[in-house]
Amino acid sequence: MTAPVRIAVTGASGFCGSHVARAAEAAGADVVCPGRRPGPVGEHRFWDAARAVPDLTGTDVVVHCAAAVGDPAPGSPAETAMHAVNVEGTRRLLAAANGRTVVWVSSASVYDPRPDRRLVREDHPCGGHLNAYGRTKTAGEELALAAGAVVLRPRAVYGPGDRQLLPRLIGRVRAGTLLLPGPDVELSLTAVENLADACLAAVGWPPGAYNIADAEPYARDTAVRQVLTAHGVPARIRHLPRPVARSAARAAETWARRGRGRSAGPALSRYAVDQLAHSVVLDTTRARDQGWFPRRTLADHLADLRTAR
């Protein structure tokens, strides 16, 4: 990227945004971080995405990483808050951008889970979402695309500072056993460094949607074993039949809707089962055609973990 004079990175206190902010500074950009908390570098400007319009004065480019994540129970306050950030916050951000280049970080969760996803291109249908996250990210990116933004769709982002994906997976180990839904499948994952590279490169891309993922998909069971080993967690993998897993998820969602865990969400959800039970491989040809190439792999990340231990 030819570094702009000033680049605004929203959500820079979070996992993805912090990596983007550091990468932007390393590339020579002057970084501004609109958000509730300061980012790791640059100038902090307070912004509550759920309520206010950000101050983008003096910035040239916006990378919008701020988002509410999770799997809240339907009708819960957490679902309402998610809509306020992911949809209405996007609307306010785009108004403030006022013609600036916007790179909007979306998610592969926008894709409809019902059609085959063994090779997902950007024209795959968006709909049929299993939770509020998918619905609100889709609604937000529709606003971004209509405004002429570049929209990036990573899947299952991992790396240094991850507090969601791999920690939650490890937390599912019970009595030395990890239950996974259905037989082994192929899955795209996205190293956070690859996403950060794409965010900066995308400043010069034509508007539209682009899949972002590591160079090759991973065999689920092998990747999970490698993650557990790298974290020093002894566990065996056992397969739970998909129908049983889905039934358990429906029961957990019903329990959450009846009052328990309404903010935190169900202990197990259909979305969580779907993310692990079916092959989902992103076609990144469109991004690669712009000159981007993913440099990091899961093996690189796990090697760093082992070195740090």
N, C-alpha and C positions, 0 to 999 in steps of 0.2 A: 504494500500500500504506500502511496505517496502521502505522508502524514499530513493531515489537516492542521491548521493553526490550533484549533481547539476542538476536542471531541468530548461530547457528553455521554457518559456511560451510566444508565440508570441501574439500580440494583447492585451497585458496586460493592456493597457490604456483604453480598451473598456469594454463593458458591461460583456460579458461572460469571457473574458480573465482576467479581474480584480478579479473576483470571484475565478477562477482557481489559480491565483497567490497567493491570500491570503490563500486559502485552502492548497496549497502546502507548504507554509511557516508554517502554523499551524501544518502540518503533519511532520515537521522537515526537510523539504528539503531546500537546498540552491537555491534560485530562481534567474534566469537571465531573463531579459525581453527585447528581441530584438523587436524594434518597433520605430516609429517616435517620440513617447512621452514616458516618464517613466511610469512604472506600479506603483501600490500602495505599492509594497514592492520590495526588491531585487535590483540587479544591472541592470542598463539600458545600453543597447548597441544600438546605433542608427541603424535602418534598415528601408529602404523604400521598402516595398514588391513589389511595381510596377516596381522597377528598379535594385535592388541590391541583392547580395548574403548575407545572414545573417552570422554573426560571432558567431559560436556555440562552439568556443574553450573552452575546459575544461568542457563541459556539457555532461551528460550521457543520458538524455531523452529529447524529444521535444514534447510539447503539442501545436499544431498549431491552435490557435483561430483566428488569423488575417484574416479578410475577408472584401471585399467590399459588402455592403448590400444595399437594396433598390429595386426600380422597374423602372429602367431608360427606357426612350423611345428608341425604336429600332433605331440604327444608330447614337445615340447621343454620345457625348464625354464621358458621364458617363458610357455608355455601354462599350466603349473601355477601360476605366479605370478599370471597373469591371473585364474584361477579364485579364488585366495586373496583377491584384492582385490575383484573385481567381484561375487562371490557370497558368500563367507564374511565378507568385510568389510562387506557390506550387512547380513548377518544380525546381526553384532555391533553395527553402528550402530543398527539398529532396536530391538534389545534395550535399548541405552543411551538411546534416545529416550524410551522408557517413556511413551507417550501424547502426546508433543509433536507438533505439526504437522511433517511431513516433506515437503519437496519433493525428489524424487529425479530427477536428470538422467539420462535414458536415452539412446536413440539410435534413429533410424529404421532402423538395422541390425538391429533385432529383427524387422522385417517379412520375411515369406517372399518370396524373390526369384522364385519360380516363377509365381504369379498375376500378371495385368496390374497395373502400378503407375502407370498414367497419371493416376490420381486415388486416392490412398491415404487412407482414413479409418482411424480408430482401431480399427475392428473387422476390419481386414485381418488375415489369419492371421499368426501368429508361428511360424516354423519354417523348415526347409529351409536352415539357415544354412551359409554357405560358409567360415566361419572361427570361431575360438574367441572372437573379440570379440563377434560376433552371438549366439553361444550363451550366453556368460557374462552379457552385458547382459540377455538375455531371462530367464535364471534369476534374476538379481538383481532385475529389476523385478517378477517374479512374487512374490517375497518382499515387495517394497515395496507392491504393490497389495493383497496379502492383509492387510497391516498397516494399510491405510487411508491410504496416502500419495498425494500428487499426483505423477504421473509425467509428465515432459516428454520428448517425442521430437523433438529437432532433427535436421536432416540436414546434413552437410557444413558444419560451423561454420568460419567464417573471420573475420578481423579483426586488429587490432593484437595482436601477440604470438603469432600462429599459427605453429607450427613444424612442422605436419603437412601440412595440405591443400594450400595454394598452393605452399609451398616444394618439396614432393615433386613436384607437377605441373611446376614450372619445372625441377626436376632431371632430368626425363625428356627434355628437349631434347637431341638428339644431332645434331651437324653441321648446326645450323640447322633441324632438322626435329623436329616433335613428332607422334608416331603416336598416333592416337586410335582406339579400337575401334568399328567400324561407322559408319553415317551419323549425321548430327546428330540430337540428341534434346533434349527439355526436361527440366530438372532443377531441383528445389528446392534452394536453399542457405539457410543461416541465418547472418545477421550476429551476431557474439557479443554486440553491444549489444542486439539483439532478444531473444536468449536470456536475458541478464541481466535485462532488463525483465520477461520472463515469469516468471523465478524468483521475483522479489519480488512480482509480482502474484498468483502462484499460491498464496501463503500463504493467501489467502482463498477459493480455489476449492474446489468439491466434490472429494472423492477420485476418482481415476481417471486415465486416460491422455489426454494432449493433444498433438497435433502442433504443432510450433513451426517456422516458416520465414518467409522474407521474403515480402512481400506478393504478389509474382508470381514464377513460375518463370522460368528463364533458358534461352535457346538455348545449348546447350553450346559450340558452336564459337565463337560470338560472344563469350561470356563468357571463354573461354580466350584468344582473341586480345586482348581488352581487358586481361586480367591480364598477359600477356606484354609488351604495350606499356607498361603502367604500371610494370613492373619493368625496362624497358629491355632486354628479351631479344628480339632479332630471330629469328624462327622462322616457318616455314610449317607449316601443319597438313595432315597427310595421313591418310587413313582406311585402317585395317587391317581386312580382313574379320573379322567376329566369330568365325567358326570358327577362323581362324588365330590370333587373339588368345587364344581359350580353349585351344587346343592348346598354345600357348607357355606359358600359365599352368600347365596341368597338368604340363608337362615341368619347369618351375621348381619346382613343389611337390614333385614326385617327387625331384628333385635335393636339395631341402632335407631331405626325410624320410630320405634316405640318409646324412645327416650334415653336409653343408656348410650353414652358415647356420642351424643348428637353433634358435639363440636369436633371431637377427635376423629369421628368416623368409625366405621365397622372394623373389627379386628381382622376380618378377611373380606375382600370385595370381589365382585365379578371382574372388575378392571384389573386387579392384581393377578387374578388367575389367568385372565386373557393374556397379560403381558409375558407370562412364562409358558403358556400352554401351546402356543401356536407359532410357527415360523413367521418371523417378520424381518425381512431383509430390505433395506433401503437402497434404491438405485441412485447413486451419487453422480451419474454421468453429467448432469446439467451443471453442477458445481465444478466438476473437474474440467469441463469445457471452458470454464472461465479462468483456468490456470491454477485452481486450488488443488492441493493433494494432501491427504491426511498423513502426518508424519509419525504419530504416536500410536501404540497398540496397548492392549491390556497387559501383554507380557512386559512391556516397558514399565508400566505403572507398578506391577507386582514386584518386579526386580528392584525398583526404588524402595518399595515397602520392606523387602527383605534386607536391603542394605541399611535401612534406617533402624531396624530392630536390634 
